[in-house]
Amino acid sequence: MQKTTKLLSILCGLILFVSGCADKQPEPQPKPEEFLTLADLSGRVTLREDSPDVRVIRIKAKAFIKRNDISAAKAKATETAMTKAVAEMVRELLAQEDYNNNYEVIEKYLSSNIQKYVDKTEVNDEKKIFGGKYYGVDTAHKVNRQKVLVALQKDLKLINNSSSTLVPVITSKKNIDLSKSGFTFSDLEEALMNQIQTDLNQRGLRAMDFRNAVTSVQTDEKVKKKFAKISKEQFMAIVSGSPADKALLNTQVLNAEEFYTTGLSLLKLMAKVVVEVNIFALSGNVKGDMALSMNVTAKNVSTGRGGAFANSVINVARRGGPSVIPSAMITGLVKDAYAAMEEEFIPQVIKEMSTISVGGNRLIAYELVLKDFQSKEVRKLRSKLKQIESDDFRYVSYDNSLPTIVTIIVRHSGKVEDLGDTVMELLDSAGINSKEPIVAPDLSDLVFIRLPDEG
């Protein structure tokens, strides 16, 4: 009886195993004549740019499948895509010359901890490509603009100080009396200035008030002679670019148009953005309630377009009472006012500071994938690619670990279709027939499939 029970158990187990195997659908294999590439991957991106601090970047990448380990290949391809996404963010933040001259240093530094600069990653599509030898992924990455900016500014020191510097100025056209609270207007000014500077400096920017801004350029004796004793009113006249006869400044600079022209040029060297906080009123009633009203404006002074790009009116209030200390109320109002600025105004400032408008093309890494080429044909193409190196094109390296698929890595600035045409012309001049590569904005590899010789 026991033997019969044991045999039945084994039989049931075998039946369950077979039925389980039957339920599993085998992975569809491409037909022999199909040669899938990254162009055959297409997914829908669900990540959203929900903050000015981030940007969603879509990247397709691949990795060689070693020992049939799909998981490892997928992880490697996703990491490669992540690195390319951060590189794209870097290209947005750096001037062309700075990026092209330092891309190797940048990549080496950022790749050591690439996850630090990416808030979130999603894989939208994935499959075996290149005859099942590689694994391809279509990905999207939420890249943290501010973290990349901090790395370029503070660690690699590749961004000019003036591009990351802003000058906050606290002003008030009304004579606000704070004597009853034991405060002076300069105390309120200092509290707001400290709040703005502390937060923006922690975000990787360089926020300094007008006094520090003027001090920072006093190493030049000629400049020091002109601007060593500049007042806040004079500084604000420079910011606004107001004519001398309307500025109501000190008599020594009245009608001195050169002061404004030189001053504005000087300001452009010191900072990119000026933030003006104009306090309208600080009022209270007999119950001890207090309210603070102010206007905040940000102006980009580093470019010809200039002008204000962010403006907000802030109104905050706090309820008082018999046990409330007026000085504590004012401190609380300052915090409330800055919290209101953080909702919309500060993100606009950060976005403007992070977007450096510069012309020119950056050298982007591309992979030229050659299928079914003979080794001597690959050597000849590599030799020709090295001969055409220029400021806009660089030969980097190659990978021939797979006999039928050889990858040549290059860097090219300009349109990707121009790179494809250049390679095709080199192949044509050598009498080699090849299928034109698929070109798309989100593809960083160009696949050239060798065709049989005519004849």
C-alpha atoms as one frame of an Amber mdcrd trajectory, in Angstrom:
protein
   0.000   0.000   0.000   2.785   2.410   0.925   4.599   1.640  -2.354   1.408
   2.310  -4.314   0.907   5.673  -2.545   4.529   6.675  -3.255   4.206   5.753
  -6.933   0.992   7.785  -7.228   2.706  10.812  -5.642   5.623  10.597  -8.072
   3.218  10.206 -11.006   1.161  13.248  -9.920   4.344  15.295  -9.570   5.437
  14.373 -13.093   2.009  15.304 -14.494   2.108  18.717 -12.738   5.664  19.363
 -14.005   4.744  18.502 -17.614   1.554  20.578 -17.514   3.522  23.508 -16.002
   6.057  23.339 -18.809   3.241  23.242 -21.339   1.735  26.453 -19.880   4.993
  28.392 -20.372   5.053  30.067 -23.735   8.472  29.866 -25.409  10.073  33.203
 -26.180   9.356  34.054 -29.825  12.558  33.738 -31.809  13.186  36.023 -34.775
  13.273  34.437 -38.187  16.759  33.784 -39.581  16.316  36.500 -42.218  15.332
  39.098 -39.581  18.118  41.142 -38.014  16.545  43.189 -35.215  18.235  46.377
 -33.989  17.475  49.056 -31.414  15.230  50.669 -34.027  12.816  47.744 -33.508
  12.256  48.689 -29.864   9.412  51.086 -29.142   7.723  51.732 -25.834   5.546
  54.392 -24.228   7.227  56.722 -21.726   5.225  57.242 -18.528   7.729  59.341
 -16.534   6.815  63.027 -16.225   8.841  66.184 -15.664   7.043  67.160 -12.467
   9.681  69.639 -11.298  12.027  72.213 -12.880  14.856  70.317 -11.171  14.455
  67.263 -13.425  14.284  66.343 -17.089  12.963  63.101 -18.603  15.375  61.767
 -21.234  14.653  58.766 -23.450  17.562  56.509 -24.446  17.919  53.190 -26.287
  20.942  51.032 -25.444  22.221  47.465 -25.727  24.576  44.989 -24.054  26.251
  41.752 -25.136  24.592  38.627 -23.702  27.291  36.622 -21.872  26.666  32.953
 -21.017  23.008  33.406 -21.999  22.462  35.614 -18.913  19.569  37.875 -19.993
  19.217  39.551 -16.579  22.846  40.669 -16.505  22.646  41.941 -20.102  19.470
  43.904 -19.324  21.080  45.449 -16.226  24.180  46.423 -18.217  22.129  47.908
 -21.079  20.014  49.911 -18.616  23.138  51.237 -16.895  24.584  52.253 -20.277
  21.339  54.053 -21.110  21.443  55.825 -17.748  25.001  57.024 -18.451  23.954
  58.341 -21.871  20.978  60.171 -20.356  23.202  61.972 -17.836  25.656  62.792
 -20.651  22.809  64.444 -22.561  21.981  66.539 -19.490  25.640  67.572 -19.243
  25.632  68.663 -22.888  22.680  70.934 -22.144  24.465  72.607 -19.243  27.937
  73.085 -20.719  29.246  75.299 -23.465  30.290  73.434 -26.610  34.021  74.021
 -26.196  33.996  73.074 -22.501  32.177  69.813 -23.214  34.224  68.779 -26.261
  37.511  69.390 -24.452  36.514  67.579 -21.263  34.028  64.822 -22.161  36.423
  62.030 -21.117  37.016  63.589 -17.678  33.279  64.242 -17.258  32.261  60.686
 -18.154  34.879  59.146 -15.891  33.767  61.276 -12.931  30.007  60.876 -13.380
  30.088  57.146 -14.224  31.622  56.317 -10.829  28.231  56.979  -9.211  25.773
  57.377 -12.064  22.713  56.455  -9.955  23.233  59.629  -7.913  22.150  61.823
 -10.836  19.071  59.818 -11.893  15.941  60.007  -9.719  14.007  57.296 -11.545
  14.405  54.879 -14.490  11.867  52.854 -16.474  12.308  50.205 -19.175   9.564
  50.638 -21.777  10.551  47.872 -24.193  13.186  45.122 -24.310  14.210  42.240
 -26.576  17.093  40.276 -28.040  18.665  42.045 -31.002  21.591  41.546 -33.414
  20.757  37.909 -34.074  20.139  37.203 -30.392  23.699  38.144 -29.429  22.769
  41.434 -27.714  19.943  42.582 -25.466  18.354  45.939 -26.227  16.295  48.226
 -23.992  14.177  51.296 -24.663  14.378  53.381 -21.488  13.413  56.727 -19.966
  15.277  58.443 -17.126  14.321  61.271 -14.801  17.683  63.072 -14.618  18.247
  65.490 -11.726  19.406  68.721 -13.337  20.546  70.277 -10.061  22.728  67.335
  -8.987  24.461  67.304 -12.376  24.865  71.090 -12.189  26.480  70.867  -8.740
  28.936  68.233 -10.016  29.949  70.427 -12.965  30.243  73.558 -10.844  31.707
  72.492  -7.522  33.515  69.230  -8.261  34.689  69.533 -11.866  34.701  73.371
 -11.908  33.662  73.476 -15.562  30.984  76.177 -15.281  31.938  79.834 -15.097
  31.110  81.395 -11.730  29.042  84.164 -13.317  26.840  81.536 -14.943  25.974
  80.063 -11.563  25.904  83.308  -9.588  22.852  85.373  -8.737  22.579  88.539
  -6.680  19.569  88.980  -4.350  18.735  92.589  -3.394  16.197  93.534  -0.683
  14.564  96.932  -1.199  11.625  98.961   0.095  10.271 102.247  -1.222   8.390
 102.860   2.028   9.858 103.765   5.380   8.730 100.733   7.369   8.849 101.304
  11.143   9.569  98.141  13.138  10.607  99.849  16.374   7.650  98.452  18.364
   8.818  94.911  17.717  12.403  95.645  18.671  13.423  95.092  15.023  14.823
  97.439  12.412  14.304  97.233   8.649  17.901  96.050   8.243  17.055  93.083
  10.506  14.153  92.137   8.220  16.387  92.627   5.186  19.108  90.432   6.684
  16.643  87.678   7.614  15.250  87.506   4.069  18.725  87.660   2.536  19.987
  84.809   4.716  16.935  82.678   3.878  17.403  83.159   0.124  21.169  82.702
   0.154  21.141  79.602   2.348  18.591  77.759   0.219  20.044  78.667  -3.184
  23.631  77.948  -2.119  22.533  74.493  -0.980  21.105  73.918  -4.453  24.513
  74.390  -6.070  24.105  78.056  -6.997  26.194  80.989  -5.784  23.940  83.595
  -4.182  25.582  86.774  -2.860  24.177  90.181  -1.943  25.223  93.404  -3.656
  27.975  94.067  -1.098  29.666  90.735  -1.787  29.116  91.220  -5.515  30.965
  94.524  -5.508  33.703  93.176  -3.222  34.261  90.237  -5.570  35.475  92.520
  -8.371  37.655  94.834  -6.312  40.866  93.017  -7.179  41.062  95.295 -10.226
  42.248  98.707  -9.038  40.459 100.598 -11.817  37.213  98.802 -11.091  37.687
  99.307  -7.370  38.105 103.056  -7.842  34.761 103.246  -9.654  32.681 100.846
  -7.604  34.229 100.503  -4.127  31.647 102.789  -2.504  28.634 101.922  -4.574
  25.316 102.275  -2.729  22.304  99.986  -2.976  20.425 102.683  -4.923  23.281
 102.905  -7.402  23.418  99.137  -7.672  19.678  98.950  -8.381  20.080 101.670
 -11.037  22.634  99.420 -12.732  20.233  96.481 -12.528  17.309  98.419 -13.985
  19.447 100.291 -16.507  17.608 103.514 -15.659  18.843 106.781 -17.233  21.027
 108.964 -15.014  18.622 111.891 -14.913  15.833 109.666 -13.573  17.789 107.582
 -11.101  17.844 110.149  -8.255  21.317 109.023  -7.279  24.147 110.783  -5.503
  25.355 113.959  -7.161  28.761 112.470  -7.986  27.216 110.006 -10.443  24.272
 112.088 -11.692  24.312 112.476 -15.483  27.187 109.990 -15.704  25.857 107.713
 -18.441  29.174 105.890 -18.489  28.453 104.737 -14.947  25.418 102.769 -16.096
  27.009 101.357 -19.240  30.119 100.248 -17.383  28.108  99.157 -14.364  25.817
  96.889 -16.353  28.795  95.314 -18.121  30.380  94.771 -14.723  27.225  93.166
 -13.372  27.158  90.741 -16.307  30.641  89.604 -15.319  29.578  89.100 -11.723
  26.253  87.321 -12.095  23.704  85.849 -14.453  20.536  86.726 -12.552  19.478
  89.468 -10.134  16.614  88.766  -7.708  14.933  91.883  -6.312  12.704  91.578
  -3.259  10.664  94.777  -2.837   8.893  94.890   0.536   5.597  96.776   0.219
   4.402  96.681   3.800   4.665  95.009   7.176   1.474  95.793   9.056  -0.300
  94.764  12.241  -3.404  95.470  14.365  -4.246  95.829  18.046  -4.877  92.085
  18.365  -1.274  91.403  17.426  -2.020  89.995  13.955   0.706  90.754  11.412
   0.983  90.634   7.616   3.895  90.943   5.200   3.440  91.996   1.581   6.231
  92.018  -1.018   7.009  91.642  -4.698   9.819  89.404  -5.998  11.296  89.762
  -9.490  14.125  87.904 -11.216  16.020  89.391 -14.185  18.547  87.713 -16.445
  21.286  90.307 -17.005  23.773  88.026 -18.781  22.188  88.020 -22.235  21.015
  90.590 -24.711  17.372  89.575 -24.288  17.626  90.293 -20.540  14.492  91.398
 -18.761  12.372  89.833 -16.060  11.531  86.140 -16.435   9.856  85.553 -13.056
   7.647  87.787 -10.936   5.404  87.097  -7.930   3.481  89.097  -5.344   3.737
  87.431  -1.926   1.222  88.060   0.853   1.512  86.185   4.156  -0.134  86.731
   7.551  -0.050  85.313  11.060  -2.563  85.543  13.903  -1.319  87.151  17.063
  -2.464  87.101  20.674  -1.542  88.401  24.123   1.332  85.951  24.541   2.857
  86.351  21.061   6.239  88.119  20.818   6.317  90.576  17.851   9.911  89.733
  16.914   9.011  86.036  16.714   6.035  86.956  14.516   8.316  88.764  12.057
  10.711  85.807  11.933   7.753  83.515  11.217   6.498  85.817   8.467   9.889
  85.715   6.768   9.781  81.892   6.758   6.201  81.906   5.461   7.119  84.368
   2.708  10.039  82.237   1.540   7.877  79.095   1.643   5.484  80.884  -0.741
   8.440  81.852  -2.992   9.533  78.201  -3.137   6.236  77.094  -4.672   6.651
  78.883  -8.010   9.197  81.709  -8.007  12.336  79.835  -6.855  11.794  76.898
  -9.289  11.656  79.416 -12.168  14.925  80.979 -10.981  16.598  77.574 -10.707
  15.449  76.603 -14.200  16.801  79.861 -15.675  20.118  79.444 -13.842  20.415
  75.869 -15.091  19.801  76.661 -18.754  22.892  78.151 -20.322  22.167  79.357
 -23.832  25.229  78.689 -25.948  25.613  77.840 -29.611  27.664  75.136 -31.238
  27.616  71.359 -31.544  28.838  68.890 -28.941  30.659  65.665 -29.739  28.211
  62.808 -29.122  29.248  59.144 -28.898  27.897  56.878 -31.661  28.424  53.183
 -32.403  28.887  52.091 -36.021  27.734  48.466 -36.076  29.063  46.446 -39.045
  27.395  43.084 -39.826  28.935  40.434 -42.132  31.920  42.592 -43.121  35.274
  40.959 -43.781  38.105  41.805 -41.385  40.149  43.573 -44.067  37.088  45.705
 -44.952  36.686  46.713 -41.320  40.397  47.578 -41.061  40.169  49.697 -44.206
  37.114  51.573 -42.868  38.783  52.185 -39.500  41.847  53.564 -41.259  39.733
  55.964 -43.323  37.779  57.102 -40.267  41.043  57.969 -38.506  42.144  59.998
 -41.527  39.072  62.254 -41.435  39.386  63.168 -37.737  38.613  66.838 -37.070
  37.073  69.136 -34.441  33.688  67.704 -35.443  34.639  64.031 -35.650  36.771
  61.715 -33.500  37.635  58.022 -33.848  37.527  56.429 -30.359  37.830  52.593
 -30.428  36.365  49.356 -31.781  35.091  45.972 -30.553  35.496  42.780 -32.635
  34.686  40.198 -29.952  31.938  38.810 -32.248  33.270  37.691 -35.662  30.146
  38.672 -37.606  29.374  41.928 -35.752  32.060  44.589 -35.319  31.395  47.863
 -33.483  33.379  51.054 -34.114  32.894  53.827 -31.547  33.207  57.404 -32.772
  32.219  60.899 -31.622  30.439  63.221 -33.980  28.990  66.731 -33.703  26.135
  67.611 -35.988  23.276  65.672 -37.518  23.301  61.894 -37.174  22.209  61.498
 -40.812  25.381  63.323 -41.874  27.433  60.746 -39.987  25.528  57.943 -41.757
  26.150  59.559 -45.152  29.872  59.957 -44.392  30.274  56.247 -43.579  28.236
  55.207 -46.627  30.439  57.365 -48.871  33.564  55.731 -47.413  32.082  52.268
 -48.052  31.040  53.211 -51.598  34.518  54.554 -52.376  35.939  51.182 -51.279
  33.463  49.303 -53.511  31.619  47.772 -50.540  27.852  47.351 -50.830  25.952
  48.082 -47.636  22.372  48.624 -46.553  21.645  52.197 -45.459  21.379  52.486
 -41.666  18.175  53.408 -39.865  18.490  56.949 -38.515  16.307  58.290 -35.682
  16.709  60.986 -32.995  16.752  58.496 -30.105  19.247  56.072 -31.702  22.939
  56.316 -30.903  24.043  53.381 -33.069  24.014  53.062 -36.862  23.810  49.523
 -38.232  25.468  48.820 -41.611  24.582  45.373 -43.058  26.973  44.063 -45.739
  25.218  43.216 -49.022  26.476  40.716 -51.626  28.683  42.217 -54.316  26.895
  43.043 -57.528  27.644  41.021 -60.546
